[in-house]
Amino acid sequence: MIAKKYNTTVKALVSLNGIKNPDKINIGLKLKVNGPVSTTNINKMYHTVKGGDTVSALVEKYGCSTSQIKTWNSLKNIDKIYVGQKLRVK
């Protein structure tokens, strides 16, 4: 995920930082990276609507706003969501 965020590879990060085990990095470790940050899909999150879901419940669960959900999903009526519908919530 870190490599993807900085448009690089795991191999490049391992080499640049002298990491012995790329599957284990410690909390608080400062990594050197080279490359611009990519924010394309890194923080987006989606929710598939289930029976009983409401936009207000999604707002509370994911910490976004109704206007964000409406905009992100091009909803005409914020009160009409459907079971099986995939909504962006972050």
HELIX and SHEET records of a PDB file:
HELIX    1   1 ILE A    2  LYS A    5  1                                   4    
HELIX    2   2 VAL A   10  ASN A   17  1                                   8    
HELIX    3   3 VAL A   55  TYR A   62  1                                   8    
HELIX    4   4 THR A   66  TRP A   72  1                                   7    
SHEET    1   A 2 TYR A  46  THR A  48  0                                        
SHEET    2   A 2 LYS A  86  ARG A  88 -1                                        
END                                                                             
